[in-house]
Structures are given as structure tokens and as C-alpha cells.
């Protein structure tokens, strides 16, 4: 059997329509959709995985202040599921977060088992407002668990689960 390699690279302007098409497959159910203009504005946060010259997966790392980042828009083209490209996207974004000096990354997801395999764990919202200062982004330790209050930074409009990973 012939092995086909993939190329992981930063997204380029030529990729915006392919990234949008992959994201749109999940828009409104697993993630928020994005219009071309909004996607173009944050395209520099994205990486893509290319197989035989076609974009087959994407994901983004958005800085959210201090040492916190968000992994978002991790999506795989239908027909590519089960081939490890989604995991490759997440591992590359985690490496990028570390290289940027981020200490924690979070996701809003329905795919809790997938992200748990990558070291993320579900967190609860802090019941009282937590001040955001000096890179703490509302994070505190409580009985060994990490809690995060990101409602002010990113509303959870789909009702999915917040998960976080320390780097």
C-alpha cells in the first residue's frame, strides 16, 4: 500500500475558501460558521493540513490575553475522519501555543472524548466574577482543578463544553 504524506502549514489567503468549506460542514451544530471576510481577518491564526494538494483539515490558535489561547475551528473534511489528521491539527496547535509562550489553552467543544485524548479536561465556570489581570485571564486553582471564566471573553453560544489544558 502506498503511503500518502500530508503537509502541515500556515494557512494562506489562497486557502480561505477551502477552510470555509470545511468549517461550514459543521456550522451551527459543532461550531460557529464564519463568513469569508471574518475568516480572512483571522486566517493568520490558522494552520491547514494538505494531502495531495488539497486542504483536508484546519484549526486555529487565537491568543486570548496573557498566557491563555484558544484552539478553535478544528475541522476535518468528510472522508478524512479516522486518519489522524484532526489529532495532527491539535498537536501542531499545542506546539504553536507552547512556542508562543502560552501556559494554557482552552476549547469550546462537543468532542470531549477527542480533546480528552489530547490532555484537555472539562472545567466549570467560576461562580463569581473573577478579575482579569496580568495574564491570569480569570484562572485559579481550586482543589487541584482548573476553573475558567471566559464568558466575558467568548460567549458559549452553542452550549458546548469548555475544556482546558495546561502546557
Helices and strands as residue ranges (DSSP letters): E 6-10, G 13-15, H 16-24, H 36-42, G 43-45, E 46-51, E 54-63, E 68-76, H 85-99, E 104-109, H 112-116, E 121-122, E 140-142, E 145-147, E 161-166
